[in-house]
Structure formats: structure tokens, C-alpha cells
């Protein structure tokens, strides 16, 4: 189940760029030939981010091309 490894890589990338600020959403483009099961990646993400600044950040999947998996953008959570 390579989705766990993908979730770890996405987590590291987003966490580094977010600098500890809470994130509400991460948008990924996922190509039809990427051999990634979105539900398995979302589950791995949920478990991995629990108790971190990315806890509760949703993964949104956009249509990509070929075998690509690209982190397109992420949104910071609003803080009060």
C-alpha cells in the first residue's frame, strides 16, 4: 500500500511550507494512470496528520493527466 508513503511525502512537503500554521485543505491533481487509490490516500492522510498542524486538513482530488500526482496548492485554516 504505497499510499502511506505518498501521504508521508505530501505531509512533509506541506508541513515544511506551512511552517506550523494550520492548514484546512490540500489540493492534489491525480492522473488516471497514477495507480493511487484516493480513498486509501485520504485514510493514510487522516491517520498521519492526527494531532499535527495539518490535523483536519482535507485532501481534494482534481483530475490530472497520465500517471501524475501533483500537490497543486493548500489553504491555511482561518484562526480567530
C-alpha positions in Angstrom: 0.0 0.0 0.0 2.2 2.8 -1.3 -0.4 5.4 -0.4 1.0 5.6 3.1 4.4 6.6 1.6 2.7 9.1 -0.6 0.8 10.6 2.3 4.1 10.9 4.3 5.8 12.7 1.4 2.8 15.1 0.9 2.7 15.7 4.6 6.5 16.6 4.8 6.1 19.0 1.8 3.1 20.8 3.1 4.2 20.9 6.7 7.6 22.4 5.7 5.9 25.1 3.6 3.1 25.8 6.1 5.7 26.5 8.9 3.5 25.3 11.7 0.4 27.2 10.6 -2.8 25.2 10.5 -3.9 24.0 7.0 -7.5 23.4 6.1 -7.2 21.9 2.6 -4.6 20.3 0.3 -5.5 20.0 -3.4 -3.9 17.3 -5.5 -4.2 16.5 -9.1 -4.3 12.8 -9.8 -3.9 11.3 -13.2 -5.9 8.2 -14.2 -2.7 6.1 -14.6 -1.1 7.1 -11.3 -2.1 3.8 -9.6 -3.3 5.6 -6.5 -6.5 4.8 -4.7 -7.9 8.1 -3.5 -9.7 6.6 -0.5 -6.6 4.8 0.7 -4.5 8.0 0.3 -7.2 10.0 2.2 -7.3 7.4 5.0 -3.5 7.4 5.3 -3.5 11.2 5.4 -6.1 11.3 8.1 -4.1 8.9 10.3 -0.8 10.6 9.6 -2.0 14.2 10.3 -3.8 13.5 13.5 -2.5 15.7 16.3 -0.4 17.9 14.0 -1.0 21.4 12.5 -2.4 19.6 9.5 -5.0 17.7 11.6 -8.4 18.1 9.9 -6.9 19.3 6.6 -9.0 17.7 3.8 -7.5 16.2 0.7 -9.2 17.4 -2.5 -8.6 15.4 -5.7 -8.6 17.2 -9.1 -8.3 15.5 -12.4 -4.7 15.2 -13.6 -3.0 13.7 -16.7 -1.3 10.4 -17.3 0.4 9.0 -14.2 0.9 12.3 -12.4 0.3 13.1 -8.8 0.9 16.8 -8.1 0.4 18.9 -5.0 -1.3 21.9 -6.6 -2.0 24.1 -3.5 -3.0 24.2 0.1 -5.1 26.7 2.1 -4.4 27.9 5.6 -7.1 27.5 8.2 -8.6 30.7 9.5 -7.6 31.4 13.0 -9.5 33.6 15.4 
